[in-house]
Amino acid sequence: MASPPSDKKCRLCGSNKLVLAKKSDLTTELSSVNFSITDSHYGQSLDLFSCGDCGFLQNLDTAEIGRYYEGLEDVEYENTREPRGLQAKKILAGLKKYVPAGRLIDIGAGSGILVEKAQRVGYNAVGVEPSVWLQQRAVELKLPVLLGTLPHPDAGTGYDVATLVDVIEHVDDPVGVLLNVKAVLKDDGFLLLTTPDVGSFFAKIMGWKWWDYRIAHINYFNLQTLKLLLDKAGFELVKTSRPNWYFTLSYFLERAGQYLPKILRFKPPAILKKIIIPLNLFDSYEIICRVKKKQLF
């Protein structure tokens, strides 16, 4: 059985008790294509190691991962802007119960879909996005999305809320990312994040064929490891829920077809691109948390 890189430790708890749980499926040189938001190579991943102390499942040897996101282009992502906008509206509706208005920063903002929807419901919203191509799409739409990551010289501080929608599973330092987020929030600021749940029913019954095993995902959280992440970064949990996602019927059928024999796969008719459906398989978490209050003594 392979061993993790000798100088690596668990990203969450720092343990060196790491065991190879799954070998890499990658057969070509790693590139930005592998990190496409709409990548459909389900059931594939890089080497994944399980921590013997906290149970966190992670890839440990993706060097300079940021450069892959800087070069990312994803035309299909833009073609699914409408259903992704419905996802953003649903997320924001739940967030408004805790932060009804104020300054919002969306981390990993893509082409600004959530930023746009947040502005429409009353937030003073900006985004930060590392992909040059996606950030340029936002600029073309006159949406305030900054190029880069946190810390960012033009992002400022004093935000009421931050959002990370399907971001934390992609980063090589999840604790560091949340610490950077906390640094731009107010002392009573909130954070909303979503991420796949590796402890979910479908993740367990699908095994390594689960659709959220993907090359781009290098962190796999369950509720226990999410709580550990929040605690280490100085956040306290407020609410957990299972978010709805939205797809065109055409997109859904094409993706579901990945699990069928090739002879049974078909290209859905174009008219199905106009039909949008909600889907909740209860295999993702939506977490609302807030900055921990400072102890006075």
VEXDO-338233 format. One record per residue (C-alpha): residue in three letters; x, y, z. Coordinates in Angstrom, 1 decimal. Each point is the difference from the previous one (the first is absolute). Layout:
NODE / ala / X / Y / Z
...
END
This chain:
NODE / met / 0.0 / 0.0 / 0.0
NODE / ala / 1.3 / 3.4 / -1.0
NODE / ser / 1.1 / 2.5 / 2.7
NODE / pro / -0.8 / 3.8 / 0.0
NODE / pro / 2.8 / 2.4 / -0.8
NODE / ser / 2.4 / -0.2 / 3.0
NODE / asp / -0.3 / 3.7 / 0.9
NODE / lys / -3.8 / 0.2 / -0.1
NODE / lys / -2.4 / -0.1 / 2.9
NODE / cys / -3.8 / 0.1 / 0.2
NODE / arg / -1.3 / 3.4 / -1.0
NODE / leu / -2.5 / 0.1 / 2.8
NODE / cys / 1.6 / -1.6 / 3.1
NODE / gly / 3.7 / -0.1 / -0.9
NODE / ser / 0.2 / -3.7 / 0.5
NODE / asn / 2.6 / -2.1 / -2.0
NODE / lys / -2.2 / -3.1 / 0.3
NODE / leu / -1.0 / 0.0 / -3.6
NODE / val / -1.0 / -3.0 / -2.1
NODE / leu / -0.6 / -0.3 / -3.7
NODE / ala / -3.7 / -0.5 / -0.5
NODE / lys / -0.3 / 0.4 / -3.8
NODE / lys / 2.6 / 0.1 / -2.7
NODE / ser / -0.1 / 2.7 / -2.7
NODE / asp / -2.0 / -0.6 / -3.2
NODE / leu / 1.9 / 2.6 / -1.9
NODE / thr / 1.6 / -1.3 / -3.2
NODE / thr / 1.1 / 3.3 / -1.6
NODE / glu / 2.0 / 3.0 / 1.2
NODE / leu / -2.0 / 2.1 / 2.5
NODE / ser / -1.3 / 3.2 / -1.6
NODE / ser / -2.7 / 2.7 / 0.4
NODE / val / -2.4 / -2.2 / -2.0
NODE / asn / -0.2 / -2.4 / 3.0
NODE / phe / -1.2 / 2.9 / 2.2
NODE / ser / -3.0 / 1.0 / -2.2
NODE / ile / -3.0 / 0.8 / 2.1
NODE / thr / -2.2 / -2.1 / -2.3
NODE / asp / 2.5 / -2.9 / -0.3
NODE / ser / -2.0 / -3.2 / -0.5
NODE / his / 2.7 / -2.6 / 0.8
NODE / tyr / -1.8 / -1.3 / 3.1
NODE / gly / 1.6 / -2.6 / 2.2
NODE / gln / 3.5 / 1.2 / -0.7
NODE / ser / 2.5 / 1.6 / 2.4
NODE / leu / 3.6 / 0.5 / 0.8
NODE / asp / 1.6 / -2.1 / 2.7
NODE / leu / -2.2 / 0.3 / 3.1
NODE / phe / 1.4 / -0.5 / 3.5
NODE / ser / -2.1 / -0.6 / 3.1
NODE / cys / 1.1 / 1.4 / 3.4
NODE / gly / 0.2 / -2.6 / 2.7
NODE / asp / -0.8 / 2.6 / 2.7
NODE / cys / -2.8 / 2.2 / -1.3
NODE / gly / -1.1 / -2.0 / -3.1
NODE / phe / 0.4 / 2.8 / -2.5
NODE / leu / 0.3 / -1.2 / -3.6
NODE / gln / 2.4 / 2.1 / -2.1
NODE / asn / 2.5 / 0.2 / -2.8
NODE / leu / 3.4 / 1.2 / 1.2
NODE / asp / 2.2 / 0.3 / -3.0
NODE / thr / -1.6 / 2.6 / -2.2
NODE / ala / 2.7 / 2.6 / -0.4
NODE / glu / -0.8 / 3.6 / -0.9
NODE / ile / -3.7 / -0.7 / -0.5
NODE / gly / -0.8 / 3.7 / -0.5
NODE / arg / 1.6 / 0.1 / -3.4
NODE / tyr / -2.6 / -2.5 / -1.3
NODE / tyr / -2.8 / 2.2 / 1.0
NODE / glu / 1.6 / 3.1 / -1.4
NODE / gly / 0.0 / -1.6 / -3.4
NODE / leu / -3.5 / -1.5 / 0.3
NODE / glu / -2.4 / 0.5 / -2.9
NODE / asp / -3.5 / -1.5 / 0.2
NODE / val / -2.5 / 0.9 / -2.8
NODE / glu / -2.6 / -2.5 / 1.2
NODE / tyr / -0.1 / 1.7 / 3.4
NODE / glu / -1.1 / 3.2 / -1.7
NODE / asn / -2.6 / -2.0 / -2.0
NODE / thr / -1.5 / -1.1 / 3.3
NODE / arg / -0.2 / 3.5 / 1.5
NODE / glu / -3.8 / -0.1 / 0.4
NODE / pro / -0.3 / -3.1 / 2.2
NODE / arg / 3.0 / 1.1 / 1.9
NODE / gly / -1.7 / 3.3 / 0.6
NODE / leu / -2.9 / -1.8 / 1.6
NODE / gln / 2.4 / -1.8 / 2.3
NODE / ala / 1.4 / 3.3 / 1.0
NODE / lys / -3.4 / 1.5 / 0.7
NODE / lys / -0.9 / -3.0 / 2.2
NODE / ile / 3.3 / 0.3 / 1.9
NODE / leu / -0.6 / 3.7 / 0.6
NODE / ala / -3.6 / -0.5 / 1.1
NODE / gly / 1.3 / -2.2 / 2.9
NODE / leu / 2.8 / 2.4 / 0.8
NODE / lys / -2.3 / 3.0 / 0.3
NODE / lys / -1.5 / -1.5 / 3.2
NODE / tyr / 3.3 / 0.6 / 1.7
NODE / val / 1.5 / 2.9 / -2.0
NODE / pro / -2.9 / 1.9 / -1.6
NODE / ala / 2.2 / 2.7 / -1.6
NODE / gly / 3.5 / 1.4 / 0.0
NODE / arg / 3.3 / -0.6 / -1.7
NODE / leu / 0.6 / -3.5 / -1.5
NODE / ile / 3.1 / -1.5 / -1.5
NODE / asp / -0.2 / -3.1 / -2.2
NODE / ile / 3.3 / -2.0 / 0.0
NODE / gly / 0.5 / -2.1 / -3.2
NODE / ala / -2.6 / 2.1 / -1.7
NODE / gly / 0.3 / -1.4 / -3.5
NODE / ser / -1.6 / 2.4 / -2.5
NODE / gly / -1.9 / 1.8 / 2.8
NODE / ile / -3.3 / -1.9 / 0.0
NODE / leu / -0.5 / 0.1 / 3.8
NODE / val / 1.3 / 3.6 / 0.1
NODE / glu / -2.6 / 1.1 / -2.5
NODE / lys / -2.8 / -1.7 / 1.8
NODE / ala / 1.2 / 1.4 / 3.4
NODE / gln / -0.1 / 3.5 / -1.4
NODE / arg / -3.5 / -0.5 / -1.2
NODE / val / -1.2 / -1.0 / 3.5
NODE / gly / 1.6 / 3.0 / 1.7
NODE / tyr / 3.6 / -1.0 / 0.9
NODE / asn / 3.0 / 2.2 / -0.8
NODE / ala / 1.7 / -3.0 / -1.6
NODE / val / 3.5 / -0.6 / -1.5
NODE / gly / 1.8 / -3.1 / -1.0
NODE / val / 3.5 / -1.4 / -0.3
NODE / glu / 0.9 / -2.5 / -2.7
NODE / pro / 3.4 / -1.5 / -1.0
NODE / ser / -0.9 / -1.0 / -3.6
NODE / val / 1.0 / 2.7 / -2.5
NODE / trp / -2.6 / -1.2 / -2.4
NODE / leu / -2.9 / -0.1 / 2.4
NODE / gln / 0.9 / 3.3 / 1.6
NODE / gln / 0.0 / 1.6 / -3.4
NODE / arg / -3.5 / -1.3 / -0.7
NODE / ala / -1.1 / 1.7 / 3.2
NODE / val / 1.7 / 3.3 / -1.1
NODE / glu / -1.8 / -0.2 / -3.3
NODE / leu / -3.3 / -0.3 / 1.9
NODE / lys / 1.0 / 3.0 / 2.1
NODE / leu / 0.1 / -2.1 / 3.2
NODE / pro / 2.5 / 0.9 / 2.8
NODE / val / 2.2 / -3.1 / 0.0
NODE / leu / 3.7 / 0.4 / 0.9
NODE / leu / 2.6 / -2.2 / -1.6
NODE / gly / 1.9 / -2.0 / 2.5
NODE / thr / -0.5 / -1.6 / 3.4
NODE / leu / 0.0 / 1.2 / 3.6
NODE / pro / 1.9 / 1.8 / 1.4
NODE / his / -0.7 / 2.5 / -2.8
NODE / pro / 1.3 / 3.6 / 0.1
NODE / asp / -3.3 / 1.4 / -1.4
NODE / ala / -2.5 / -2.1 / 1.9
NODE / gly / 0.1 / 2.0 / 3.2
NODE / thr / -1.5 / -1.1 / 3.3
NODE / gly / -3.1 / 0.5 / 2.1
NODE / tyr / -2.3 / -2.4 / -1.8
NODE / asp / -3.2 / -1.2 / 1.6
NODE / val / 0.0 / -3.4 / -1.7
NODE / ala / 2.2 / -2.1 / -2.3
NODE / thr / -1.1 / -2.9 / -2.2
NODE / leu / 2.1 / -2.9 / -1.3
NODE / val / -2.2 / -2.1 / -2.2
NODE / asp / 1.6 / -3.3 / -0.9
NODE / val / 3.5 / 1.4 / 0.5
NODE / ile / 1.5 / -1.5 / 3.2
NODE / glu / 0.4 / -3.4 / -1.6
NODE / his / 2.3 / 1.4 / -2.7
NODE / val / 2.6 / 1.8 / 2.2
NODE / asp / 3.3 / -1.3 / 1.3
NODE / asp / -0.3 / 1.9 / 3.3
NODE / pro / -3.6 / 0.0 / 1.2
NODE / val / 0.8 / 1.3 / 3.5
NODE / gly / 2.1 / 2.8 / -1.5
NODE / val / -2.8 / 1.0 / -2.5
NODE / leu / -2.5 / 0.3 / 2.9
NODE / leu / 2.5 / 2.0 / 2.0
NODE / asn / 0.4 / 2.4 / -2.9
NODE / val / -3.8 / 0.2 / -0.3
NODE / lys / -0.3 / 0.8 / 3.7
NODE / ala / 2.5 / 2.8 / -0.4
NODE / val / -2.3 / 1.9 / -2.3
NODE / leu / -3.2 / -0.5 / 2.1
NODE / lys / -1.3 / 2.1 / 2.8
NODE / asp / 0.4 / -1.4 / 3.5
NODE / asp / -3.6 / -1.2 / -0.2
NODE / gly / 0.2 / -1.0 / -3.6
NODE / phe / -1.6 / -3.1 / -1.6
NODE / leu / 1.3 / -2.6 / -2.4
NODE / leu / -2.0 / -2.3 / -2.3
NODE / leu / 1.7 / -2.9 / -1.7
NODE / thr / -1.1 / -3.0 / -2.0
NODE / thr / 1.9 / -3.1 / -0.7
NODE / pro / -0.6 / -3.7 / -0.9
NODE / asp / -0.6 / -2.4 / 3.0
NODE / val / 2.2 / -3.1 / -0.2
NODE / gly / -2.0 / -1.5 / 2.8
NODE / ser / -3.3 / 0.2 / -1.8
NODE / phe / -2.2 / -2.9 / -0.9
NODE / phe / 0.8 / 0.2 / -3.7
NODE / ala / 3.7 / 0.4 / 0.5
NODE / lys / 0.0 / -3.2 / 2.0
NODE / ile / -2.1 / -2.1 / -2.4
NODE / met / 1.7 / 1.3 / -3.1
NODE / gly / 3.5 / -0.6 / 1.4
NODE / trp / 2.8 / 1.3 / -2.1
NODE / lys / -2.5 / 0.5 / -2.9
NODE / trp / -1.7 / 2.9 / 1.9
NODE / trp / -0.4 / 3.1 / -2.3
NODE / asp / 1.9 / 2.3 / 2.4
NODE / tyr / 3.2 / -2.0 / -0.3
NODE / arg / 1.7 / 2.2 / -2.5
NODE / ile / 3.6 / 1.0 / -0.8
NODE / ala / -0.7 / 3.6 / 1.1
NODE / his / -1.3 / -1.1 / 3.4
NODE / ile / 3.0 / -0.4 / 2.4
NODE / asn / -2.0 / 0.2 / 3.3
NODE / tyr / -2.9 / -2.1 / 0.9
NODE / phe / -1.9 / 1.1 / 3.1
NODE / asn / -2.7 / -1.6 / 2.2
NODE / leu / -1.7 / 1.8 / 2.8
NODE / gln / 2.7 / -0.9 / 2.6
NODE / thr / 2.8 / 1.3 / -2.1
NODE / leu / -2.0 / 3.1 / -1.0
NODE / lys / -0.4 / 0.8 / 3.7
NODE / leu / 3.7 / -0.5 / 0.6
NODE / leu / 0.8 / 2.3 / -2.9
NODE / leu / -2.3 / 2.7 / 1.3
NODE / asp / 1.4 / -0.3 / 3.5
NODE / lys / 3.6 / 0.3 / -1.1
NODE / ala / -0.8 / 3.1 / -2.1
NODE / gly / -1.9 / 1.7 / 2.8
NODE / phe / -3.7 / -0.4 / -1.1
NODE / glu / -2.9 / -1.4 / 1.9
NODE / leu / -2.7 / -2.1 / -1.7
NODE / val / -3.5 / 1.6 / -0.2
NODE / lys / -1.9 / -2.2 / -2.5
NODE / thr / 0.5 / -3.0 / -2.3
NODE / ser / -2.3 / -0.9 / -2.8
NODE / arg / -0.1 / -1.9 / -3.3
NODE / pro / -0.1 / 2.4 / -2.9
NODE / asn / -2.0 / -0.3 / -3.2
NODE / trp / 1.8 / 0.1 / -3.3
NODE / tyr / -1.5 / 0.9 / -3.4
NODE / phe / 0.7 / -1.5 / -3.4
NODE / thr / -1.5 / 0.2 / -3.5
NODE / leu / -1.6 / -3.4 / -0.7
NODE / ser / 2.4 / -0.4 / -2.9
NODE / tyr / 3.1 / 0.5 / 2.3
NODE / phe / -1.4 / -2.4 / 2.6
NODE / leu / -0.7 / -2.7 / -2.5
NODE / glu / 3.4 / 0.3 / -1.6
NODE / arg / 1.7 / -0.2 / 3.4
NODE / ala / -2.2 / -2.9 / 1.2
NODE / gly / 0.9 / -1.8 / -3.2
NODE / gln / 3.6 / -0.3 / 1.1
NODE / tyr / -1.1 / -2.9 / 2.1
NODE / leu / -1.7 / -1.9 / -2.9
NODE / pro / 1.7 / -2.3 / -2.4
NODE / lys / 1.2 / 2.0 / -3.1
NODE / ile / -2.6 / -1.8 / -2.2
NODE / leu / -2.8 / 1.5 / 2.1
NODE / arg / 1.2 / 3.5 / 0.1
NODE / phe / -1.7 / 2.7 / -2.2
NODE / lys / 0.2 / 3.7 / -0.6
NODE / pro / -3.1 / 1.6 / 1.4
NODE / pro / -2.1 / 2.2 / -2.4
NODE / ala / 0.8 / 3.7 / 0.1
NODE / ile / -3.5 / 0.9 / 1.3
NODE / leu / 1.0 / -1.6 / 3.4
NODE / lys / 2.6 / 2.8 / 0.5
NODE / lys / -3.0 / 2.3 / 0.7
NODE / ile / -1.3 / -2.1 / 2.8
NODE / ile / 1.6 / 0.6 / 3.4
NODE / ile / -0.5 / -2.5 / 2.9
NODE / pro / 1.0 / 0.2 / 3.7
NODE / leu / 1.9 / -3.0 / 1.4
NODE / asn / 1.0 / -0.8 / 3.6
NODE / leu / 1.8 / -3.4 / 0.6
NODE / phe / 0.9 / 1.1 / 3.5
NODE / asp / 3.7 / -0.6 / -0.7
NODE / ser / 1.2 / 3.6 / 0.5
NODE / tyr / 0.1 / 2.3 / 3.0
NODE / glu / -1.0 / 3.6 / 0.2
NODE / ile / 1.6 / 1.5 / 3.2
NODE / ile / -0.8 / 3.3 / 1.5
NODE / cys / 2.5 / 1.1 / 2.7
NODE / arg / 1.3 / 3.1 / 1.6
NODE / val / 3.2 / 1.3 / 1.5
NODE / lys / 0.6 / -1.2 / 3.5
NODE / lys / -0.4 / 2.6 / 2.6
NODE / lys / 3.2 / 1.0 / 1.7
NODE / gln / 0.6 / -1.1 / 3.5
NODE / leu / 0.3 / 2.9 / 2.4
NODE / phe / 2.0 / -1.9 / 2.5
END
